[in-house]
Amino acid sequence: MRLLARSIAFALLCSVATAQAAPWTYRGTLNDGGAPANGRYEFRLSLFDASGAKSLAYPLTVSGVEVKNGAFAIDVDFGMDLTRFGALKLKTEVAQGGSGFVPLGEPRVFDAKAALGSVCWDTQGNAGTNDATDFLGTTDGEELILKVGNAQIMRFDYPANIIGGSSANGMDTFGGTSQTIAGGGSAAMNCGDELNLSCAQSVVADYGSIGGGGGNYVSGTFGTIGGGDANDVTAKATTVAGGQVNRASAQYASVGGGLGNVASGSHAVVAGGEFNRASGGYSGVFSGQANSATGIHSAAGSGYNNCAGGDRSLALGTSASIRRGSEPGDGTCGTSSGDANGDEGSFVWSDATTLNEFTTSGPNQFLIRAGGGFHLNDSTPASGNDDVTLATRVGSGDADFDLRLVTRSGKEYLAYVIDSSGTLLFNPISLTSGSSRLSVGGGAGGTASLSHGGMWTNASSRTYKENIAPVDGESVLRKLVALPISEWQYKGSTEGTHLGPMAEDFKAAFGLAGDGKSIGTADADGVALVAIQGLNAKLEAELQQSHAQNAQLQTRLELLASRLAALEAAKEH
């Protein structure tokens, strides 16, 4: 066999400990026939003093050592403390398949105290370690640095600080504790808010942390930046998850990501988007662009240029604006209402027909701008760009009704109301088409309508009626004659005086339907018509009586005339 051992070494990872009789790992390379060896070999190790003349231990034979691609590792234990000898000489021999041992070069001289004077970590792991004495690290207060390619990749500072990534990444130099930079950054410093990933990272507050990215800065205790670029966390327990040039500057505020977002109110949140602001306490912006929530407990949703300035307000869509309070606050959000709480309790949703602000005029308002139509439970309103349709079911049981309202350029429609039985409804009407200006009814009770000429028409078909009975006109006439008629004026009205009965007197006189607070037009007309009929019947009776009396008088006149004629004839003869 042509066997040659090369690069024989003591491959050790050492931590400080006392010298002791303990196993150590002997690593090297083995060539067989000029090529890296593979297979199982038998090794014999002999230990001598530095001169090589004195044997210090019985030769140690290790069988079945696996050599793979020329590399081998042997656990060695001569059963003694070798560090007390200083320089030692190790003779190595190898055999395979009972062929006999062959020396591997000249015996190697090594400093036992330097190589074995500590408990060492095998690259493949150790067993039976004691955490009090067996550890990787330092015993003084100096930093511990890990390098790859002779470049720093991780630094451990006292107390309990971890700095990964660029060597320029830094911590609080005045004794900060439990600070962490997991990675990222570069050698560049003082990048400010520039969108430049080649910036160093910095944590200067206790318990602050940066996950990665570049140019991020944490100065708030318990502050966290997950990653991204040029993000700042400057107050207690604030968070920026990622993105670019985002800032959380009030305690417990957070920014999820995006670009140029700021959460400057206590417990405020900006989930994402671009150039959004949440400056009110407990305020929030969901996403979108250039949205602001400045009121306490206010929110601006997805969209563009929305402003929730009032406390407990919500703005959505495009340029929906709720006026902010009189306090200086965030001037980027709308105009001031002059009230400390702004237009509080308001909801504004604005469409994208224009970028002009759609703004509240007071607190507790519900405003909607919808140029293409406003529809509830109705996705097919009348055509037109400015239609508004409301078609919704409200209540339950007998109280259910549908309400529909439609407006159109040049036209106005009053939609209809239908109860659960379908007996009451307002028919659609138009100011510019059809024969009626206003229609009411259309169910079993028929329809009442106001014409374009101003004439009110009541439905009165026999088909709409039941329990029909004749009426004593003369009786109604007597009641009508006795009904007080007054001249009066509605309270608070400036339209002048009116003439007519009181509803209470009308109800008492005729006992018709109603609540005694109003008079139905059909009832008033009916009373008048019946009274006319009663008056007509009375006049006809009196006329017939006059005709009979006249006939009697005519007969008497004719008799008198006949007798007069007879007297005159007798006189002549």
C-alpha positions as CSV (number, residue, x, y, z in Angstrom):
1,M,0.0,0.0,0.0
2,R,1.1,3.5,-0.8
3,L,-0.5,5.3,2.1
4,L,0.2,9.0,2.9
5,A,-1.4,11.1,5.6
6,R,-1.7,14.7,4.9
7,S,-2.9,17.7,6.9
8,I,-3.0,15.8,10.1
9,A,-4.6,18.2,12.6
10,F,-6.3,18.4,16.0
11,A,-9.7,19.8,14.7
12,L,-11.0,21.4,17.9
13,L,-13.4,24.1,19.0
14,C,-12.4,25.1,22.4
15,S,-13.9,26.7,25.5
16,V,-11.9,27.5,28.6
17,A,-11.8,24.6,31.1
18,T,-9.2,22.8,33.3
19,A,-6.8,20.3,31.9
20,Q,-7.9,16.8,32.4
21,A,-7.7,13.3,31.0
22,A,-10.4,13.5,28.4
23,P,-10.9,12.3,24.8
24,W,-9.9,14.5,22.0
25,T,-10.5,14.4,18.2
26,Y,-7.7,13.7,15.9
27,R,-8.5,14.7,12.2
28,G,-6.5,14.3,9.0
29,T,-6.5,13.2,5.4
30,L,-5.4,9.9,3.9
31,N,-4.3,9.1,0.4
32,D,-4.2,5.6,-1.0
33,G,-2.3,5.0,-4.2
34,G,-2.1,8.8,-4.9
35,A,-5.9,9.3,-4.6
36,P,-8.1,10.2,-1.6
37,A,-8.8,7.0,0.4
38,N,-12.3,5.5,1.0
39,G,-13.2,2.6,3.2
40,R,-12.5,1.4,6.7
41,Y,-9.0,1.4,8.1
42,E,-7.2,0.5,11.3
43,F,-5.1,3.2,13.0
44,R,-2.3,2.8,15.7
45,L,-1.2,5.8,17.6
46,S,2.0,5.9,19.7
47,L,2.9,8.8,22.1
48,F,6.5,9.8,22.9
49,D,8.2,12.7,24.6
50,A,9.4,15.6,22.4
51,S,12.7,13.7,21.7
52,G,10.9,10.6,20.6
53,A,13.1,8.4,22.7
54,K,10.7,7.8,25.6
55,S,7.3,6.2,25.2
56,L,4.7,7.8,27.4
57,A,1.8,5.3,26.9
58,Y,0.9,2.0,25.4
59,P,0.1,2.3,21.7
60,L,-3.6,3.0,21.1
61,T,-5.2,0.9,18.3
62,V,-8.5,2.1,16.8
63,S,-10.2,-0.3,14.4
64,G,-13.0,0.4,11.8
65,V,-12.2,4.0,11.2
66,E,-14.2,5.3,8.2
67,V,-12.3,7.3,5.7
68,K,-14.4,9.2,3.2
69,N,-12.9,11.1,0.3
70,G,-9.6,11.0,2.2
71,A,-10.9,12.5,5.5
72,F,-11.0,10.8,8.8
73,A,-11.6,11.6,12.5
74,I,-10.4,9.5,15.5
75,D,-11.5,9.9,19.1
76,V,-8.3,9.6,21.1
77,D,-7.9,8.9,24.8
78,F,-4.6,7.8,26.3
79,G,-6.0,7.8,29.8
80,M,-3.8,10.6,31.2
81,D,-3.5,14.3,31.4
82,L,-1.2,15.2,28.5
83,T,-1.0,18.9,29.2
84,R,1.6,18.4,31.9
85,F,4.1,17.2,29.3
86,G,4.2,20.3,27.1
87,A,5.6,19.2,23.8
88,L,4.8,15.7,22.6
89,K,5.4,13.5,19.6
90,L,2.7,11.5,18.0
91,K,3.4,8.5,15.7
92,T,0.6,7.4,13.4
93,E,0.3,4.1,11.6
94,V,-2.4,2.7,9.4
95,A,-3.5,-0.8,8.1
96,Q,-6.2,-2.2,6.1
97,G,-7.4,-5.8,5.8
98,G,-4.7,-7.4,8.0
99,S,-1.9,-6.1,5.8
100,G,0.1,-4.8,8.6
101,F,0.7,-1.2,9.9
102,V,2.4,1.3,7.7
103,P,3.8,4.5,9.2
104,L,2.1,7.7,8.0
105,G,5.1,10.0,7.5
106,E,7.3,11.2,10.3
107,P,5.9,11.5,13.9
108,R,4.2,14.9,14.5
109,V,5.3,17.2,17.3
110,F,2.6,19.2,19.0
111,D,2.2,21.4,22.1
112,A,-0.2,19.4,24.3
113,K,-0.8,22.2,26.7
114,A,-1.9,24.6,23.9
115,A,-3.9,22.0,22.0
116,L,-5.4,20.1,24.8
117,G,-5.4,22.4,27.8
118,S,-9.1,23.1,27.5
119,V,-12.3,21.1,27.0
120,C,-12.9,21.3,23.3
121,W,-16.0,21.3,21.1
122,D,-16.1,18.7,18.4
123,T,-17.5,20.1,15.2
124,Q,-19.9,17.2,15.2
125,G,-21.1,17.9,18.8
126,N,-20.1,17.1,22.3
127,A,-21.9,15.1,25.0
128,G,-22.0,15.4,28.8
129,T,-21.4,19.2,28.9
130,N,-21.9,21.4,31.9
131,D,-23.4,24.8,31.2
132,A,-21.5,26.3,34.1
133,T,-18.1,25.4,32.7
134,D,-18.6,24.3,29.1
135,F,-19.8,27.1,26.8
136,L,-18.9,29.2,23.8
137,G,-18.2,32.8,24.6
138,T,-16.2,35.2,26.8
139,T,-15.8,35.6,30.6
140,D,-15.1,39.3,30.4
141,G,-17.3,42.2,29.3
142,E,-15.8,42.5,25.9
143,E,-17.9,41.9,22.8
144,L,-17.9,38.6,20.9
145,I,-17.7,38.8,17.1
146,L,-18.4,36.1,14.5
147,K,-17.0,36.5,11.0
148,V,-17.4,34.8,7.7
149,G,-14.8,35.5,5.0
150,N,-13.1,37.7,7.6
151,A,-16.1,40.0,7.6
152,Q,-18.3,40.5,10.7
153,I,-21.7,38.9,10.5
154,M,-22.7,38.9,14.1
155,R,-21.7,40.8,17.3
156,F,-22.7,40.0,20.9
157,D,-22.4,43.0,23.2
158,Y,-22.8,43.1,27.0
159,P,-25.5,43.0,28.4
160,A,-27.7,40.7,26.3
161,N,-27.4,42.6,23.0
162,I,-27.2,41.0,19.6
163,I,-26.0,42.8,16.4
164,G,-26.2,41.0,13.1
165,G,-25.7,42.1,9.6
166,S,-23.4,45.0,8.7
167,S,-20.5,45.8,11.0
168,A,-21.8,49.4,10.9
169,N,-25.0,48.5,12.6
170,G,-25.0,49.9,16.1
171,M,-26.5,49.9,19.6
172,D,-26.8,52.3,22.5
173,T,-23.2,53.0,23.5
174,F,-24.3,54.0,27.0
175,G,-25.2,50.6,28.4
176,G,-28.4,49.7,26.6
177,T,-29.8,46.2,27.3
178,S,-31.6,43.5,25.4
179,Q,-31.2,45.2,22.1
180,T,-31.3,43.2,18.9
181,I,-30.4,43.7,15.2
182,A,-30.9,40.4,13.4
183,G,-29.3,41.5,10.1
184,G,-29.3,43.9,7.2
185,G,-27.7,47.3,6.8
186,S,-24.4,48.3,5.4
187,A,-21.4,50.5,6.2
188,A,-23.2,53.7,5.1
189,M,-24.2,56.0,8.0
190,N,-26.7,58.8,8.5
191,C,-28.9,58.1,5.5
192,G,-31.9,59.8,7.0
193,D,-35.2,59.2,5.2
194,E,-33.6,58.5,1.9
195,L,-34.9,55.4,0.0
196,N,-31.5,53.7,0.2
197,L,-31.0,50.2,1.4
198,S,-27.3,50.6,1.8
199,C,-27.6,52.3,5.2
200,A,-26.6,51.1,8.6
201,Q,-29.2,50.0,11.2
202,S,-29.4,51.4,14.7
203,V,-31.1,50.5,18.0
204,V,-30.6,53.0,20.9
205,A,-33.4,52.0,23.3
206,D,-33.6,49.1,25.8
207,Y,-35.5,46.0,24.4
208,G,-35.6,47.5,20.9
209,S,-35.2,45.3,17.9
210,I,-34.7,45.3,14.1
211,G,-35.3,42.2,12.1
212,G,-33.5,43.2,8.9
213,G,-33.6,45.7,6.0
214,G,-31.5,48.8,5.9
215,G,-31.4,52.3,7.4
216,N,-33.9,51.5,10.1
217,Y,-33.8,53.3,13.5
218,V,-35.3,52.3,16.9
219,S,-35.2,54.8,19.7
220,G,-38.3,53.8,21.6
221,T,-38.2,51.3,24.5
222,F,-39.7,47.9,23.4
223,G,-39.8,49.3,19.8
224,T,-39.7,46.9,16.9
225,I,-39.0,47.2,13.2
226,G,-39.4,44.0,11.2
227,G,-37.5,45.2,8.1
228,G,-37.7,47.5,5.2
229,D,-35.8,50.7,4.6
230,A,-35.4,54.0,6.5
231,N,-38.2,53.2,9.0
232,D,-38.3,54.9,12.4
233,V,-39.7,53.8,15.7
234,T,-39.4,56.6,18.3
235,A,-41.8,55.9,21.2
236,K,-42.5,53.2,23.7
237,A,-43.8,49.8,22.4
238,T,-44.2,51.1,18.8
239,T,-43.9,48.9,15.7
240,V,-43.2,49.3,12.0
241,A,-43.5,45.9,10.3
242,G,-41.8,46.9,7.1
243,G,-42.0,49.1,4.0
244,Q,-40.1,52.4,3.4
245,V,-39.8,55.6,5.3
246,N,-42.6,54.7,7.7
247,R,-42.7,56.1,11.2
248,A,-44.4,55.2,14.5
249,S,-43.9,58.1,16.9
250,A,-46.4,57.7,19.7
251,Q,-46.6,55.0,22.3
252,Y,-48.2,51.7,21.2
253,A,-48.6,53.0,17.6
254,S,-47.9,50.8,14.6
255,V,-47.4,50.9,10.8
256,G,-47.9,47.7,8.9
257,G,-46.0,48.7,5.8
258,G,-46.2,50.8,2.6
259,L,-44.4,54.0,1.9
260,G,-44.2,57.2,3.9
261,N,-46.9,56.3,6.4
262,V,-47.0,57.9,9.9
263,A,-48.7,56.7,13.1
264,S,-48.3,59.6,15.4
265,G,-51.3,59.2,17.7
266,S,-51.2,57.0,20.8
267,H,-52.4,53.5,19.9
268,A,-52.9,54.6,16.3
269,V,-52.5,52.3,13.3
270,V,-51.7,52.6,9.6
271,A,-52.1,49.2,8.0
272,G,-50.4,50.1,4.7
273,G,-50.7,52.2,1.6
274,E,-48.8,55.4,0.8
275,F,-48.5,58.8,2.7
276,N,-51.2,58.0,5.1
277,R,-51.5,59.6,8.6
278,A,-53.0,58.4,11.8
279,S,-52.5,61.2,14.3
280,G,-55.5,60.9,16.6
281,G,-55.5,58.7,19.6
282,Y,-56.7,55.2,18.8
283,S,-57.2,56.3,15.2
284,G,-56.6,54.2,12.1
285,V,-56.0,54.3,8.3
286,F,-56.7,51.0,6.5
287,S,-54.8,51.6,3.2
288,G,-55.0,53.8,0.1
289,Q,-53.1,57.0,-0.5
290,A,-53.0,60.4,1.3
291,N,-55.6,59.5,3.9
292,S,-55.7,61.0,7.4
293,A,-57.4,60.1,10.6
294,T,-56.9,63.0,13.1
295,G,-59.9,62.6,15.4
296,I,-59.8,60.4,18.5
297,H,-61.2,56.9,17.6
298,S,-61.5,58.1,14.0
299,A,-60.8,56.0,10.9
300,A,-60.1,56.6,7.2
301,G,-60.6,53.7,4.9
302,S,-59.1,52.6,1.6
303,G,-59.3,55.3,-1.1
304,Y,-57.6,58.6,-1.8
305,N,-57.4,61.9,0.1
306,N,-60.0,61.0,2.8
307,C,-60.0,62.9,6.1
308,A,-61.6,61.7,9.3
309,G,-61.1,64.8,11.4
310,G,-63.9,64.5,13.9
311,D,-63.7,62.2,17.0
312,R,-65.3,58.8,16.4
313,S,-65.8,59.5,12.7
314,L,-65.3,57.5,9.5
315,A,-64.3,58.7,6.0
316,L,-64.2,56.4,2.9
317,G,-63.9,56.7,-0.8
318,T,-62.3,59.7,-2.6
319,S,-61.9,63.1,-0.9
320,A,-64.4,62.4,1.8
321,S,-63.8,65.0,4.5
322,I,-65.0,65.3,8.1
323,R,-63.9,68.6,9.6
324,R,-61.3,68.4,12.4
325,G,-61.4,70.0,15.8
326,S,-60.3,73.5,16.8
327,E,-57.0,72.2,18.3
328,P,-53.9,72.7,16.1
329,G,-53.5,68.9,15.6
330,D,-52.7,67.6,12.1
331,G,-53.3,70.4,9.6
332,T,-53.1,68.0,6.7
333,C,-56.7,66.8,7.4
334,G,-59.4,69.1,6.1
335,T,-60.6,72.3,7.7
336,S,-61.4,73.1,11.3
337,S,-65.0,73.0,12.5
338,G,-64.4,75.4,15.3
339,D,-65.4,72.8,17.8
340,A,-62.9,70.9,20.0
341,N,-64.1,67.5,18.8
342,G,-64.6,68.4,15.2
343,D,-67.6,67.1,13.3
344,E,-67.7,64.1,15.7
345,G,-69.8,61.0,15.1
346,S,-70.0,61.6,11.3
347,F,-69.8,59.1,8.5
348,V,-68.9,60.3,4.9
349,W,-68.5,58.2,1.8
350,S,-67.6,59.9,-1.4
351,D,-67.4,58.6,-5.0
352,A,-64.8,59.3,-7.6
353,T,-66.8,61.6,-9.8
354,T,-64.6,64.5,-8.7
355,L,-61.5,65.1,-6.5
356,N,-63.2,68.0,-4.8
357,E,-63.7,67.5,-1.1
358,F,-67.2,66.3,0.0
359,T,-67.3,67.8,3.5
360,T,-69.5,67.7,6.6
361,S,-71.1,70.9,7.9
362,G,-71.8,69.7,11.5
363,P,-71.4,66.7,13.9
364,N,-73.2,63.4,13.7
365,Q,-73.9,63.6,10.0
366,F,-74.3,60.7,7.5
367,L,-73.3,61.9,4.0
368,I,-73.0,60.0,0.7
369,R,-72.0,61.3,-2.6
370,A,-72.8,58.8,-5.4
371,G,-73.0,60.3,-8.9
372,G,-73.8,56.9,-10.4
373,G,-76.7,56.2,-8.1
374,F,-77.4,55.2,-4.5
375,H,-79.1,51.9,-4.3
376,L,-80.1,49.6,-1.5
377,N,-81.4,46.1,-2.4
378,D,-81.6,47.4,-6.0
379,S,-78.8,47.0,-8.5
380,T,-80.8,48.2,-11.6
381,P,-82.1,51.7,-11.0
382,A,-83.5,53.9,-13.8
383,S,-80.9,54.9,-16.4
384,G,-79.0,58.1,-16.0
385,N,-75.8,59.3,-14.4
386,D,-77.4,61.1,-11.5
387,D,-80.2,58.6,-10.5
388,V,-80.8,57.9,-6.8
389,T,-82.7,54.9,-5.8
390,L,-83.6,53.6,-2.4
391,A,-85.4,50.3,-2.3
392,T,-85.2,48.5,1.0
393,R,-87.3,46.4,3.2
394,V,-87.7,47.8,6.7
395,G,-89.2,46.1,9.8
396,S,-91.0,42.8,10.0
397,G,-94.5,41.4,9.8
398,D,-97.3,43.9,9.2
399,A,-94.8,46.8,9.5
400,D,-92.8,45.7,6.5
401,F,-92.6,48.2,3.7
402,D,-90.6,49.0,0.6
403,L,-89.4,52.6,0.1
404,R,-88.2,53.7,-3.3
405,L,-86.9,57.2,-4.1
406,V,-85.7,58.2,-7.6
407,T,-84.4,61.5,-8.8
408,R,-83.3,62.3,-12.4
409,S,-82.0,65.4,-14.2
410,G,-85.0,67.5,-15.2
411,K,-87.4,65.1,-13.4
412,E,-88.4,64.2,-9.9
413,Y,-89.9,61.0,-8.8
414,L,-91.6,60.2,-5.5
415,A,-91.3,56.5,-5.3
416,Y,-93.8,54.2,-3.6
417,V,-94.3,52.8,-0.1
418,I,-95.9,49.4,0.1
419,D,-96.9,47.7,3.4
420,S,-96.9,44.0,3.8
421,S,-100.5,43.6,2.7
422,G,-99.9,45.8,-0.4
423,T,-102.8,48.1,0.5
424,L,-100.8,51.3,0.8
425,L,-98.5,52.7,-1.8
426,F,-97.2,55.8,-3.4
427,N,-97.0,55.3,-7.2
428,P,-94.0,56.7,-9.1
429,I,-94.8,60.2,-10.3
430,S,-93.0,62.6,-12.7
431,L,-93.0,66.3,-12.9
432,T,-92.5,66.3,-16.7
433,S,-94.5,63.3,-17.9
434,G,-97.8,61.7,-17.3
435,S,-101.1,63.2,-16.3
436,S,-100.5,63.5,-12.6
437,R,-98.0,65.3,-10.5
438,L,-98.5,63.2,-7.4
439,S,-100.2,59.8,-7.1
440,V,-101.1,58.1,-3.9
441,G,-102.6,54.6,-3.4
442,G,-103.0,52.1,-6.2
443,G,-104.0,49.2,-4.0
444,A,-107.5,48.0,-3.1
445,G,-108.4,51.6,-2.2
446,G,-107.6,52.9,-5.6
447,T,-105.5,55.9,-6.4
448,A,-105.6,59.6,-5.4
449,S,-103.6,62.0,-7.6
450,L,-102.6,65.6,-8.0
451,S,-102.7,66.8,-11.7
452,H,-100.3,69.1,-13.3
453,G,-103.1,71.7,-13.2
454,G,-103.3,71.4,-9.4
455,M,-106.5,69.3,-9.3
456,W,-106.7,66.6,-6.6
457,T,-108.6,63.5,-7.6
458,N,-109.7,60.8,-5.2
459,A,-110.3,57.2,-6.2
460,S,-114.1,56.5,-5.9
461,S,-115.0,53.5,-8.0
462,R,-117.7,51.2,-6.7
463,T,-115.2,48.4,-7.2
464,Y,-113.1,49.8,-4.4
465,K,-116.0,50.0,-1.9
466,E,-118.1,47.8,0.3
467,N,-120.9,48.1,2.9
468,I,-122.6,50.7,0.7
469,A,-125.8,52.2,2.3
470,P,-128.1,55.1,1.5
471,V,-127.9,58.3,3.5
472,D,-130.6,60.6,4.8
473,G,-129.8,63.9,3.2
474,E,-132.1,66.0,5.2
475,S,-130.6,64.6,8.4
476,V,-127.1,65.4,7.2
477,L,-128.4,68.9,6.2
478,R,-129.6,69.6,9.6
479,K,-126.3,68.5,11.1
480,L,-124.4,70.6,8.7
481,V,-126.6,73.6,9.4
482,A,-125.8,73.2,13.1
483,L,-122.0,72.7,12.5
484,P,-119.9,75.7,13.7
485,I,-118.0,77.3,10.9
486,S,-115.1,79.5,11.8
487,E,-112.4,81.7,10.3
488,W,-108.9,80.6,11.7
489,Q,-105.1,80.4,11.1
490,Y,-102.6,77.6,11.6
491,K,-100.3,78.2,14.6
492,G,-97.0,79.6,13.5
493,S,-98.2,80.0,9.9
494,T,-97.8,83.2,7.9
495,E,-99.9,82.1,4.9
496,G,-103.1,83.9,6.1
497,T,-106.5,82.7,7.4
498,H,-108.7,79.8,6.4
499,L,-112.4,79.0,6.7
500,G,-114.0,75.8,7.9
501,P,-115.1,73.6,10.7
502,M,-113.0,72.1,13.5
503,A,-112.1,68.4,13.1
504,E,-113.4,67.6,16.5
505,D,-116.8,69.2,15.7
506,F,-116.9,67.5,12.3
507,K,-116.2,64.1,14.0
508,A,-118.9,64.7,16.6
509,A,-121.5,65.8,14.1
510,F,-121.1,63.0,11.5
511,G,-119.2,60.2,13.3
512,L,-117.1,59.4,10.1
513,A,-113.7,57.7,10.0
514,G,-110.7,59.6,11.3
515,D,-108.9,60.6,14.5
516,G,-110.8,63.8,15.2
517,K,-107.7,65.8,14.4
518,S,-108.1,66.0,10.6
519,I,-110.9,66.0,8.0
520,G,-110.7,63.8,4.9
521,T,-111.4,65.6,1.7
522,A,-113.7,62.8,0.5
523,D,-115.7,63.1,3.8
524,A,-116.0,66.9,3.5
525,D,-117.1,66.6,-0.1
526,G,-119.5,63.8,0.8
527,V,-121.1,65.8,3.5
528,A,-121.5,68.8,1.2
529,L,-123.0,66.6,-1.6
530,V,-125.4,64.8,0.7
531,A,-126.4,68.2,2.2
532,I,-127.1,69.5,-1.3
533,Q,-129.2,66.4,-2.0
534,G,-131.1,66.9,1.3
535,L,-131.6,70.6,0.5
536,N,-132.8,69.6,-3.0
537,A,-135.2,67.1,-1.7
538,K,-136.6,69.6,0.8
539,L,-137.0,72.2,-2.0
540,E,-138.7,69.7,-4.3
541,A,-141.2,68.8,-1.6
542,E,-141.9,72.4,-1.0
543,L,-142.3,73.1,-4.7
544,Q,-144.7,70.2,-5.1
545,Q,-146.8,71.6,-2.3
546,S,-146.8,75.0,-3.9
547,H,-147.8,73.4,-7.3
548,A,-150.8,71.7,-5.5
549,Q,-151.8,74.9,-3.9
550,N,-151.6,76.8,-7.2
551,A,-153.8,74.2,-8.9
552,Q,-156.4,74.6,-6.2
553,L,-156.3,78.3,-6.6
554,Q,-156.6,78.0,-10.4
555,T,-159.6,75.8,-10.1
556,R,-161.3,78.3,-7.8
557,L,-160.4,81.1,-10.1
558,E,-161.9,79.3,-13.1
559,L,-165.1,78.6,-11.1
560,L,-165.4,82.2,-10.1
561,A,-164.8,83.3,-13.6
562,S,-167.6,81.0,-14.9
563,R,-170.0,82.3,-12.3
564,L,-169.1,85.9,-13.1
565,A,-169.8,85.2,-16.8
566,A,-173.1,83.7,-16.0
567,L,-174.1,86.8,-13.9
568,E,-173.1,89.2,-16.6
569,A,-175.2,87.2,-19.2
570,A,-178.3,87.2,-17.0
571,K,-178.0,90.9,-16.5
572,E,-178.0,91.6,-20.2
573,H,-181.2,89.7,-20.7
